Amino acid sequence: MSTNLRNVTLICAVPILLGVALATGLAWSGTPDSTAAVAAAASGPVQKWAKVSVELPASHAAFPPGNGADIANGQCLICHSAGMVLRQPPLTLDEWTGEINKMRNSFGAPLPADQVGVLARYLVGINGRQQSPKGPAAVDGQGS
Ligand code: HEC
């Protein structure tokens, strides 16, 4: 009987002792001392970074020569590359005019209104198509 009682005491004592040990450990890890130790370890040795070299894709640096190229180079490279304009599907005069006015009215391009016509004719010359006999297509040239 007394052996059984000792066994029961042992079986109950083990989880209680484990719980006390765990609680003490948690309380210990939250003390200001340990926080300071972590901070000291983080600001210890200087982190060395590996050198990385990145090859960016080639881009048209400027618009091709022509009447209006100076306007395009001066006004359209403020926000994006020439490639953004040159890689579009070919547009008609009306569509380029709409595209330029979208840049002015929606995106805030500071192009003066009296230069829109010259620029639109220049863009048709380098990346244009004839007006469809069926009528105007969508402004971005898709679906036509
Ligand atoms: C104030 C900034 C700004 C200026 C200046 C500007 N653009 Fe844009 N352009 C944008 C933004 C923003 C987009 C959209 C980019 C995107 O969709 O990721 C864009 C996109 C474009 C596109 C792609 C088609 C589209 O509609 O999204 C074309 C073509 C274009 N611009 C033409 C021009 C031309 C021509 C000029 C010169 C008059 C010009 N942009 C000047 C801001 C500008």
Backbone and ligand atoms as CSV (ligand in chain L), in Angstrom:
chain,resi,resn,atom,element,x,y,z
A,1,MET,N,N,0.837,-1.206,0.000
A,1,MET,CA,C,0.000,0.000,0.000
A,1,MET,C,C,0.868,1.251,0.000
A,2,SER,N,N,1.885,1.289,0.856
A,2,SER,CA,C,2.728,2.486,0.928
A,2,SER,C,C,3.547,2.638,-0.346
A,3,THR,N,N,3.868,1.532,-1.017
A,3,THR,CA,C,4.583,1.608,-2.296
A,3,THR,C,C,3.684,2.246,-3.352
A,4,ASN,N,N,2.382,1.847,-3.311
A,4,ASN,CA,C,1.433,2.438,-4.249
A,4,ASN,C,C,1.294,3.936,-4.049
A,5,LEU,N,N,1.242,4.358,-2.785
A,5,LEU,CA,C,1.099,5.787,-2.464
A,5,LEU,C,C,2.310,6.567,-2.991
A,6,ARG,N,N,3.525,5.973,-2.825
A,6,ARG,CA,C,4.737,6.642,-3.291
A,6,ARG,C,C,4.696,6.799,-4.829
A,7,ASN,N,N,4.174,5.718,-5.458
A,7,ASN,CA,C,4.092,5.784,-6.927
A,7,ASN,C,C,3.148,6.887,-7.377
A,8,VAL,N,N,1.974,6.983,-6.685
A,8,VAL,CA,C,1.006,8.016,-7.046
A,8,VAL,C,C,1.623,9.398,-6.834
A,9,THR,N,N,2.327,9.597,-5.728
A,9,THR,CA,C,2.979,10.885,-5.456
A,9,THR,C,C,3.977,11.220,-6.565
A,10,LEU,N,N,4.754,10.235,-6.983
A,10,LEU,CA,C,5.747,10.466,-8.035
A,10,LEU,C,C,5.068,10.848,-9.356
A,11,ILE,N,N,4.007,10.084,-9.685
A,11,ILE,CA,C,3.313,10.320,-10.956
A,11,ILE,C,C,2.725,11.731,-10.984
A,12,CYS,N,N,2.224,12.216,-9.833
A,12,CYS,CA,C,1.655,13.570,-9.771
A,12,CYS,C,C,2.750,14.622,-9.732
A,13,ALA,N,N,3.856,14.314,-9.101
A,13,ALA,CA,C,4.906,15.318,-8.905
A,13,ALA,C,C,5.614,15.655,-10.207
A,14,VAL,N,N,5.781,14.660,-11.080
A,14,VAL,CA,C,6.552,14.912,-12.312
A,14,VAL,C,C,5.915,16.013,-13.169
A,15,PRO,N,N,4.597,15.927,-13.505
A,15,PRO,CA,C,4.025,17.021,-14.305
A,15,PRO,C,C,4.049,18.357,-13.599
A,16,ILE,N,N,3.853,18.347,-12.254
A,16,ILE,CA,C,3.862,19.617,-11.517
A,16,ILE,C,C,5.243,20.256,-11.612
A,17,LEU,N,N,6.285,19.452,-11.424
A,17,LEU,CA,C,7.651,19.994,-11.487
A,17,LEU,C,C,7.959,20.496,-12.903
A,18,LEU,N,N,7.496,19.740,-13.902
A,18,LEU,CA,C,7.731,20.182,-15.296
A,18,LEU,C,C,7.054,21.526,-15.551
A,19,GLY,N,N,5.816,21.670,-15.039
A,19,GLY,CA,C,5.078,22.916,-15.214
A,19,GLY,C,C,5.792,24.080,-14.561
A,20,VAL,N,N,6.277,23.846,-13.336
A,20,VAL,CA,C,6.993,24.919,-12.621
A,20,VAL,C,C,8.239,25.300,-13.404
A,21,ALA,N,N,8.967,24.275,-13.915
A,21,ALA,CA,C,10.195,24.554,-14.659
A,21,ALA,C,C,9.886,25.366,-15.918
A,22,LEU,N,N,8.807,25.000,-16.607
A,22,LEU,CA,C,8.427,25.701,-17.840
A,22,LEU,C,C,8.064,27.157,-17.543
A,23,ALA,N,N,7.235,27.346,-16.488
A,23,ALA,CA,C,6.803,28.700,-16.129
A,23,ALA,C,C,8.001,29.561,-15.759
A,24,THR,N,N,8.942,28.997,-15.028
A,24,THR,CA,C,10.135,29.747,-14.636
A,24,THR,C,C,10.932,30.129,-15.884
A,25,GLY,N,N,11.034,29.186,-16.796
A,25,GLY,CA,C,11.797,29.451,-18.019
A,25,GLY,C,C,11.171,30.573,-18.819
A,26,LEU,N,N,9.827,30.583,-18.933
A,26,LEU,CA,C,9.141,31.633,-19.694
A,26,LEU,C,C,9.348,32.989,-19.045
A,27,ALA,N,N,9.214,33.008,-17.705
A,27,ALA,CA,C,9.382,34.269,-16.984
A,27,ALA,C,C,10.809,34.764,-17.166
A,28,TRP,N,N,11.744,33.851,-17.149
A,28,TRP,CA,C,13.160,34.217,-17.262
A,28,TRP,C,C,13.459,34.835,-18.626
A,29,SER,N,N,12.876,34.208,-19.693
A,29,SER,CA,C,13.208,34.684,-21.036
A,29,SER,C,C,12.654,36.083,-21.290
A,30,GLY,N,N,11.678,36.534,-20.479
A,30,GLY,CA,C,11.105,37.854,-20.707
A,30,GLY,C,C,11.741,38.949,-19.872
A,31,THR,N,N,12.786,38.661,-19.136
A,31,THR,CA,C,13.381,39.684,-18.275
A,31,THR,C,C,14.134,40.704,-19.105
A,32,PRO,N,N,14.282,41.916,-18.598
A,32,PRO,CA,C,15.009,42.954,-19.334
A,32,PRO,C,C,16.433,42.528,-19.681
A,33,ASP,N,N,17.059,41.710,-18.799
A,33,ASP,CA,C,18.433,41.286,-19.064
A,33,ASP,C,C,18.516,40.541,-20.394
A,34,SER,N,N,17.575,39.589,-20.589
A,34,SER,CA,C,17.661,38.785,-21.802
A,34,SER,C,C,17.334,39.629,-23.024
A,35,THR,N,N,16.428,40.616,-22.914
A,35,THR,CA,C,16.120,41.509,-24.028
A,35,THR,C,C,17.368,42.281,-24.436
A,36,ALA,N,N,18.093,42.757,-23.443
A,36,ALA,CA,C,19.322,43.499,-23.724
A,36,ALA,C,C,20.344,42.596,-24.414
A,37,ALA,N,N,20.386,41.322,-23.993
A,37,ALA,CA,C,21.345,40.409,-24.593
A,37,ALA,C,C,21.009,40.195,-26.072
A,38,VAL,N,N,19.710,40.076,-26.393
A,38,VAL,CA,C,19.312,39.885,-27.788
A,38,VAL,C,C,19.688,41.113,-28.607
A,39,ALA,N,N,19.422,42.316,-28.066
A,39,ALA,CA,C,19.746,43.539,-28.786
A,39,ALA,C,C,21.252,43.640,-29.020
A,40,ALA,N,N,22.048,43.268,-28.032
A,40,ALA,CA,C,23.497,43.343,-28.162
A,40,ALA,C,C,23.968,42.381,-29.248
A,41,ALA,N,N,23.351,41.200,-29.314
A,41,ALA,CA,C,23.756,40.222,-30.321
A,41,ALA,C,C,23.398,40.734,-31.721
A,42,ALA,N,N,22.243,41.416,-31.844
A,42,ALA,CA,C,21.809,41.887,-33.157
A,42,ALA,C,C,22.709,43.001,-33.667
A,43,SER,N,N,23.171,43.879,-32.776
A,43,SER,CA,C,23.999,44.988,-33.229
A,43,SER,C,C,25.482,44.636,-33.165
A,44,GLY,N,N,25.788,43.386,-33.002
A,44,GLY,CA,C,27.174,42.951,-32.893
A,44,GLY,C,C,27.936,43.043,-34.197
A,45,PRO,N,N,28.258,41.924,-34.820
A,45,PRO,CA,C,29.073,41.956,-36.032
A,45,PRO,C,C,28.325,42.619,-37.191
A,46,VAL,N,N,29.031,43.367,-38.039
A,46,VAL,CA,C,28.400,44.060,-39.171
A,46,VAL,C,C,28.013,43.039,-40.231
A,47,GLN,N,N,26.759,43.184,-40.734
A,47,GLN,CA,C,26.272,42.263,-41.762
A,47,GLN,C,C,26.992,42.534,-43.073
A,48,LYS,N,N,27.504,41.496,-43.711
A,48,LYS,CA,C,28.169,41.660,-45.020
A,48,LYS,C,C,27.188,41.246,-46.108
A,49,TRP,N,N,26.977,42.112,-47.104
A,49,TRP,CA,C,26.043,41.823,-48.185
A,49,TRP,C,C,26.817,41.410,-49.425
A,50,ALA,N,N,26.282,40.437,-50.141
A,50,ALA,CA,C,26.906,40.005,-51.386
A,50,ALA,C,C,26.628,41.041,-52.471
A,51,LYS,N,N,27.600,41.249,-53.374
A,51,LYS,CA,C,27.393,42.204,-54.469
A,51,LYS,C,C,26.476,41.567,-55.511
A,52,VAL,N,N,25.481,42.331,-55.974
A,52,VAL,CA,C,24.543,41.804,-56.961
A,52,VAL,C,C,24.608,42.685,-58.197
A,53,SER,N,N,24.691,42.087,-59.373
A,53,SER,CA,C,24.664,42.885,-60.587
A,53,SER,C,C,23.435,42.499,-61.403
A,54,VAL,N,N,22.703,43.509,-61.842
A,54,VAL,CA,C,21.439,43.267,-62.541
A,54,VAL,C,C,21.539,43.798,-63.964
A,55,GLU,N,N,21.197,42.969,-64.947
A,55,GLU,CA,C,21.168,43.390,-66.353
A,55,GLU,C,C,19.739,43.804,-66.690
A,56,LEU,N,N,19.513,45.081,-66.947
A,56,LEU,CA,C,18.173,45.523,-67.322
A,56,LEU,C,C,17.980,45.327,-68.820
A,57,PRO,N,N,16.752,45.060,-69.264
A,57,PRO,CA,C,16.539,44.877,-70.702
A,57,PRO,C,C,16.838,46.158,-71.471
A,58,ALA,N,N,17.325,45.998,-72.703
A,58,ALA,CA,C,17.636,47.163,-73.531
A,58,ALA,C,C,16.353,47.933,-73.828
A,59,SER,N,N,16.445,49.238,-73.872
A,59,SER,CA,C,15.262,50.050,-74.127
A,59,SER,C,C,15.620,51.140,-75.125
A,60,HIS,N,N,14.618,51.574,-75.884
A,60,HIS,CA,C,14.864,52.698,-76.780
A,60,HIS,C,C,15.144,53.919,-75.913
A,61,ALA,N,N,16.323,54.531,-76.091
A,61,ALA,CA,C,16.671,55.669,-75.251
A,61,ALA,C,C,15.925,56.912,-75.700
A,62,ALA,N,N,15.697,57.050,-77.006
A,62,ALA,CA,C,15.059,58.255,-77.514
A,62,ALA,C,C,14.180,57.879,-78.707
A,63,PHE,N,N,13.339,58.828,-79.113
A,63,PHE,CA,C,12.467,58.604,-80.268
A,63,PHE,C,C,13.274,58.782,-81.558
A,64,PRO,N,N,12.914,58.050,-82.615
A,64,PRO,CA,C,13.635,58.197,-83.891
A,64,PRO,C,C,13.439,59.604,-84.460
A,65,PRO,N,N,14.414,60.068,-85.285
A,65,PRO,CA,C,14.329,61.433,-85.810
A,65,PRO,C,C,13.082,61.651,-86.661
A,66,GLY,N,N,12.644,62.889,-86.738
A,66,GLY,CA,C,11.460,63.226,-87.537
A,66,GLY,C,C,10.845,64.502,-87.004
A,67,ASN,N,N,9.891,65.049,-87.741
A,67,ASN,CA,C,9.224,66.284,-87.332
A,67,ASN,C,C,8.308,65.987,-86.147
A,68,GLY,N,N,8.698,66.422,-84.951
A,68,GLY,CA,C,7.932,66.134,-83.737
A,68,GLY,C,C,8.722,65.286,-82.755
A,69,ALA,N,N,9.895,64.778,-83.204
A,69,ALA,CA,C,10.709,63.947,-82.307
A,69,ALA,C,C,11.176,64.751,-81.087
A,70,ASP,N,N,11.464,66.040,-81.315
A,70,ASP,CA,C,11.911,66.864,-80.179
A,70,ASP,C,C,10.798,67.003,-79.139
A,71,ILE,N,N,9.549,67.098,-79.601
A,71,ILE,CA,C,8.421,67.183,-78.656
A,71,ILE,C,C,8.308,65.865,-77.876
A,72,ALA,N,N,8.380,64.753,-78.617
A,72,ALA,CA,C,8.267,63.438,-77.968
A,72,ALA,C,C,9.400,63.253,-76.955
A,73,ASN,N,N,10.634,63.597,-77.362
A,73,ASN,CA,C,11.770,63.423,-76.444
A,73,ASN,C,C,11.653,64.344,-75.230
A,74,GLY,N,N,11.095,65.533,-75.454
A,74,GLY,CA,C,11.003,66.487,-74.349
A,74,GLY,C,C,9.815,66.231,-73.438
A,75,GLN,N,N,8.729,65.691,-74.005
A,75,GLN,CA,C,7.478,65.611,-73.249
A,75,GLN,C,C,7.081,64.196,-72.819
A,76,CYS,N,N,7.498,63.189,-73.581
A,76,CYS,CA,C,6.987,61.845,-73.326
A,76,CYS,C,C,7.955,60.991,-72.513
A,77,LEU,N,N,9.187,61.456,-72.358
A,77,LEU,CA,C,10.149,60.675,-71.558
A,77,LEU,C,C,10.173,61.137,-70.102
A,78,ILE,N,N,9.285,62.083,-69.761
A,78,ILE,CA,C,9.234,62.578,-68.378
A,78,ILE,C,C,8.845,61.439,-67.438
A,79,CYS,N,N,7.876,60.618,-67.892
A,79,CYS,CA,C,7.338,59.595,-66.989
A,79,CYS,C,C,7.721,58.171,-67.373
A,80,HIS,N,N,7.943,57.907,-68.656
A,80,HIS,CA,C,8.247,56.531,-69.052
A,80,HIS,C,C,9.181,56.533,-70.239
A,81,SER,N,N,9.581,55.321,-70.657
A,81,SER,CA,C,10.544,55.182,-71.750
A,81,SER,C,C,9.854,55.389,-73.100
A,82,ALA,N,N,10.686,55.596,-74.120
A,82,ALA,CA,C,10.160,55.673,-75.476
A,82,ALA,C,C,9.556,54.325,-75.865
A,83,GLY,N,N,10.113,53.242,-75.329
A,83,GLY,CA,C,9.606,51.910,-75.638
A,83,GLY,C,C,8.147,51.750,-75.254
A,84,MET,N,N,7.721,52.410,-74.187
A,84,MET,CA,C,6.313,52.356,-73.768
A,84,MET,C,C,5.418,52.845,-74.898
A,85,VAL,N,N,5.916,53.799,-75.704
A,85,VAL,CA,C,5.141,54.353,-76.810
A,85,VAL,C,C,5.367,53.532,-78.078
A,86,LEU,N,N,6.633,53.155,-78.326
A,86,LEU,CA,C,6.980,52.515,-79.598
A,86,LEU,C,C,6.548,51.051,-79.658
A,87,ARG,N,N,6.373,50.417,-78.517
A,87,ARG,CA,C,5.993,48.997,-78.534
A,87,ARG,C,C,4.478,48.797,-78.545
A,88,GLN,N,N,3.734,49.891,-78.658
A,88,GLN,CA,C,2.271,49.757,-78.757
A,88,GLN,C,C,1.896,49.263,-80.142
A,89,PRO,N,N,0.712,48.668,-80.305
A,89,PRO,CA,C,0.243,48.360,-81.665
A,89,PRO,C,C,0.093,49.668,-82.433
A,90,PRO,N,N,0.256,49.642,-83.770
A,90,PRO,CA,C,0.105,50.875,-84.549
A,90,PRO,C,C,-1.293,51.464,-84.386
A,91,LEU,N,N,-1.349,52.778,-84.240
A,91,LEU,CA,C,-2.632,53.462,-84.035
A,91,LEU,C,C,-2.882,54.432,-85.174
A,92,THR,N,N,-4.148,54.793,-85.362
A,92,THR,CA,C,-4.506,55.813,-86.356
A,92,THR,C,C,-4.255,57.196,-85.759
A,93,LEU,N,N,-4.413,58.226,-86.626
A,93,LEU,CA,C,-4.203,59.601,-86.157
A,93,LEU,C,C,-5.153,59.930,-85.005
A,94,ASP,N,N,-6.407,59.555,-85.159
A,94,ASP,CA,C,-7.389,59.829,-84.099
A,94,ASP,C,C,-7.012,59.107,-82.801
A,95,GLU,N,N,-6.566,57.860,-82.968
A,95,GLU,CA,C,-6.217,57.087,-81.765
A,95,GLU,C,C,-4.990,57.664,-81.073
A,96,TRP,N,N,-3.986,58.084,-81.842
A,96,TRP,CA,C,-2.814,58.700,-81.210
A,96,TRP,C,C,-3.195,60.020,-80.536
A,97,THR,N,N,-4.082,60.768,-81.192
A,97,THR,CA,C,-4.535,62.025,-80.581
A,97,THR,C,C,-5.224,61.731,-79.246
A,98,GLY,N,N,-6.064,60.702,-79.234
A,98,GLY,CA,C,-6.742,60.310,-77.992
A,98,GLY,C,C,-5.744,59.843,-76.938
A,99,GLU,N,N,-4.750,59.110,-77.380
A,99,GLU,CA,C,-3.730,58.598,-76.452
A,99,GLU,C,C,-2.938,59.760,-75.823
A,100,ILE,N,N,-2.560,60.713,-76.655
A,100,ILE,CA,C,-1.800,61.871,-76.143
A,100,ILE,C,C,-2.671,62.671,-75.170
A,101,ASN,N,N,-3.930,62.852,-75.535
A,101,ASN,CA,C,-4.810,63.614,-74.639
A,101,ASN,C,C,-5.091,62.863,-73.347
A,102,LYS,N,N,-5.083,61.527,-73.421
A,102,LYS,CA,C,-5.203,60.743,-72.177
A,102,LYS,C,C,-3.998,61.017,-71.274
A,103,MET,N,N,-2.805,61.087,-71.881
A,103,MET,CA,C,-1.604,61.396,-71.094
A,103,MET,C,C,-1.720,62.773,-70.452
A,104,ARG,N,N,-2.309,63.718,-71.202
A,104,ARG,CA,C,-2.427,65.087,-70.697
A,104,ARG,C,C,-3.507,65.176,-69.623
A,105,ASN,N,N,-4.685,64.618,-69.942
A,105,ASN,CA,C,-5.836,64.842,-69.059
A,105,ASN,C,C,-5.875,63.898,-67.861
A,106,SER,N,N,-5.473,62.640,-68.073
A,106,SER,CA,C,-5.573,61.669,-66.970
A,106,SER,C,C,-4.284,61.559,-66.176
A,107,PHE,N,N,-3.150,61.620,-66.873
A,107,PHE,CA,C,-1.878,61.377,-66.177
A,107,PHE,C,C,-1.106,62.659,-65.895
A,108,GLY,N,N,-1.556,63.795,-66.414
A,108,GLY,CA,C,-0.924,65.070,-66.082
A,108,GLY,C,C,0.296,65.417,-66.905
A,109,ALA,N,N,0.420,64.860,-68.124
A,109,ALA,CA,C,1.542,65.245,-68.988
A,109,ALA,C,C,1.415,66.737,-69.316
A,110,PRO,N,N,2.508,67.506,-69.141
A,110,PRO,CA,C,2.407,68.970,-69.315
A,110,PRO,C,C,2.512,69.425,-70.765
A,111,LEU,N,N,2.190,68.564,-71.721
A,111,LEU,CA,C,2.299,68.918,-73.146
A,111,LEU,C,C,1.282,70.007,-73.502
A,112,PRO,N,N,1.728,71.140,-74.094
A,112,PRO,CA,C,0.772,72.186,-74.475
A,112,PRO,C,C,-0.185,71.680,-75.550
A,113,ALA,N,N,-1.437,72.155,-75.515
A,113,ALA,CA,C,-2.477,71.675,-76.432
A,113,ALA,C,C,-2.090,71.912,-77.882
A,114,ASP,N,N,-1.367,73.016,-78.180
A,114,ASP,CA,C,-1.060,73.309,-79.588
A,114,ASP,C,C,0.033,72.399,-80.159
A,115,GLN,N,N,0.599,71.490,-79.335
A,115,GLN,CA,C,1.607,70.563,-79.860
A,115,GLN,C,C,1.044,69.148,-80.075
A,116,VAL,N,N,-0.245,68.958,-79.708
A,116,VAL,CA,C,-0.834,67.621,-79.800
A,116,VAL,C,C,-0.885,67.152,-81.254
A,117,GLY,N,N,-1.295,68.062,-82.185
A,117,GLY,CA,C,-1.447,67.684,-83.592
A,117,GLY,C,C,-0.125,67.248,-84.211
A,118,VAL,N,N,0.925,68.060,-84.002
A,118,VAL,CA,C,2.247,67.736,-84.567
A,118,VAL,C,C,2.729,66.392,-84.023
A,119,LEU,N,N,2.560,66.211,-82.708
A,119,LEU,CA,C,3.040,64.971,-82.083
A,119,LEU,C,C,2.247,63.762,-82.587
A,120,ALA,N,N,0.939,63.923,-82.736
A,120,ALA,CA,C,0.105,62.800,-83.203
A,120,ALA,C,C,0.513,62.404,-84.621
A,121,ARG,N,N,0.769,63.395,-85.494
A,121,ARG,CA,C,1.179,63.072,-86.870
A,121,ARG,C,C,2.553,62.399,-86.865
A,122,TYR,N,N,3.440,62.851,-85.972
A,122,TYR,CA,C,4.765,62.206,-85.862
A,122,TYR,C,C,4.614,60.746,-85.428
A,123,LEU,N,N,3.747,60.488,-84.434
A,123,LEU,CA,C,3.582,59.115,-83.924
A,123,LEU,C,C,2.933,58.212,-84.978
A,124,VAL,N,N,2.005,58.764,-85.779
A,124,VAL,CA,C,1.430,57.978,-86.868
A,124,VAL,C,C,2.529,57.622,-87.865
A,125,GLY,N,N,3.460,58.568,-88.083
A,125,GLY,CA,C,4.555,58.334,-89.035
A,125,GLY,C,C,5.481,57.206,-88.584
A,126,ILE,N,N,5.737,57.094,-87.282
A,126,ILE,CA,C,6.680,56.064,-86.819
A,126,ILE,C,C,5.963,54.793,-86.357
A,127,ASN,N,N,4.694,54.877,-85.954
A,127,ASN,CA,C,3.980,53.693,-85.445
A,127,ASN,C,C,2.485,53.874,-85.673
A,128,GLY,N,N,2.112,54.011,-86.964
A,128,GLY,CA,C,0.709,54.307,-87.266
A,128,GLY,C,C,0.106,53.317,-88.233
A,129,ARG,N,N,-1.196,53.438,-88.387
A,129,ARG,CA,C,-1.915,52.642,-89.383
A,129,ARG,C,C,-3.037,53.512,-89.932
A,130,GLN,N,N,-3.566,53.100,-91.105
A,130,GLN,CA,C,-4.647,53.853,-91.734
A,130,GLN,C,C,-5.923,53.690,-90.933
A,131,GLN,N,N,-6.747,54.729,-91.007
A,131,GLN,CA,C,-8.063,54.647,-90.368
A,131,GLN,C,C,-8.859,53.514,-91.012
A,132,SER,N,N,-9.474,52.665,-90.199
A,132,SER,CA,C,-10.257,51.560,-90.740
A,132,SER,C,C,-11.493,52.108,-91.439
A,133,PRO,N,N,-11.844,51.565,-92.648
A,133,PRO,CA,C,-13.053,52.050,-93.335
A,133,PRO,C,C,-14.315,51.785,-92.523
A,134,LYS,N,N,-14.231,50.838,-91.580
A,134,LYS,CA,C,-15.412,50.502,-90.761
A,134,LYS,C,C,-15.683,51.572,-89.704
A,135,GLY,N,N,-14.739,52.492,-89.518
A,135,GLY,CA,C,-14.931,53.516,-88.502
A,135,GLY,C,C,-13.867,53.405,-87.436
A,136,PRO,N,N,-13.892,54.328,-86.505
A,136,PRO,CA,C,-12.845,54.353,-85.494
A,136,PRO,C,C,-12.848,53.107,-84.613
A,137,ALA,N,N,-11.654,52.629,-84.275
A,137,ALA,CA,C,-11.520,51.479,-83.387
A,137,ALA,C,C,-11.381,51.984,-81.954
A,138,ALA,N,N,-11.193,51.037,-81.056
A,138,ALA,CA,C,-10.958,51.409,-79.668
A,138,ALA,C,C,-9.671,52.228,-79.592
A,139,VAL,N,N,-9.560,53.081,-78.584
A,139,VAL,CA,C,-8.418,53.995,-78.490
A,139,VAL,C,C,-7.108,53.234,-78.402
A,140,ASP,N,N,-7.095,52.089,-77.707
A,140,ASP,CA,C,-5.836,51.368,-77.566
A,140,ASP,C,C,-5.586,50.402,-78.726
A,141,GLY,N,N,-6.434,50.437,-79.742
A,141,GLY,CA,C,-6.193,49.612,-80.910
A,141,GLY,C,C,-6.557,48.161,-80.729
A,142,GLN,N,N,-7.054,47.794,-79.579
A,142,GLN,CA,C,-7.410,46.397,-79.351
A,142,GLN,C,C,-8.834,46.148,-79.844
A,143,GLY,N,N,-9.091,44.953,-80.291
A,143,GLY,CA,C,-10.418,44.583,-80.726
A,143,GLY,C,C,-10.744,45.088,-82.118
A,144,SER,N,N,-9.741,45.570,-82.862
A,144,SER,CA,C,-10.018,46.059,-84.215
A,144,SER,C,C,-9.292,45.193,-85.226
L,1,HEC,C1,C,2.873,62.680,-66.369
L,1,HEC,C2,C,3.358,61.383,-66.729
L,1,HEC,C3,C,3.285,60.943,-68.198
L,1,HEC,C4,C,3.737,61.641,-69.282
L,1,HEC,C5,C,4.443,62.998,-69.333
L,1,HEC,C6,C,3.450,60.812,-70.429
L,1,HEC,N1,N,2.853,59.648,-70.021
L,1,HEC,FE1,FE,2.344,58.065,-71.222
L,1,HEC,N2,N,1.849,56.991,-69.594
L,1,HEC,C7,C,1.819,57.456,-68.306
L,1,HEC,C8,C,1.302,56.430,-67.443
L,1,HEC,C9,C,1.119,56.554,-65.933
L,1,HEC,C10,C,1.032,55.326,-68.264
L,1,HEC,C11,C,0.436,54.003,-67.856
L,1,HEC,C12,C,1.544,53.101,-67.438
L,1,HEC,C13,C,0.995,51.750,-67.081
L,1,HEC,O1,O,-0.128,51.419,-67.439
L,1,HEC,O2,O,1.746,51.025,-66.412
L,1,HEC,C14,C,1.401,55.712,-69.603
L,1,HEC,C15,C,1.285,54.883,-70.708
L,1,HEC,C16,C,1.474,55.278,-72.013
L,1,HEC,C17,C,1.220,54.447,-73.183
L,1,HEC,C18,C,0.793,52.977,-73.154
L,1,HEC,C19,C,-0.655,52.828,-73.433
L,1,HEC,C20,C,-1.536,53.317,-72.315
L,1,HEC,O3,O,-2.449,54.095,-72.605
L,1,HEC,O4,O,-1.339,52.939,-71.137
L,1,HEC,C21,C,1.473,55.223,-74.265
L,1,HEC,C22,C,1.329,54.835,-75.730
L,1,HEC,C23,C,1.878,56.522,-73.795
L,1,HEC,N3,N,1.888,56.516,-72.423
L,1,HEC,C24,C,2.201,57.582,-74.616
L,1,HEC,C25,C,2.686,58.792,-74.159
L,1,HEC,C26,C,3.079,59.879,-75.033
L,1,HEC,C27,C,3.009,59.866,-76.556
L,1,HEC,C28,C,3.519,60.883,-74.231
L,1,HEC,C29,C,4.048,62.246,-74.639
L,1,HEC,C30,C,3.040,63.252,-74.856
L,1,HEC,C31,C,3.370,60.444,-72.843
L,1,HEC,N4,N,2.855,59.164,-72.852
L,1,HEC,C32,C,3.719,61.182,-71.737
L,1,HEC,C33,C,2.219,58.693,-67.866
L,1,HEC,C34,C,2.739,59.691,-68.661
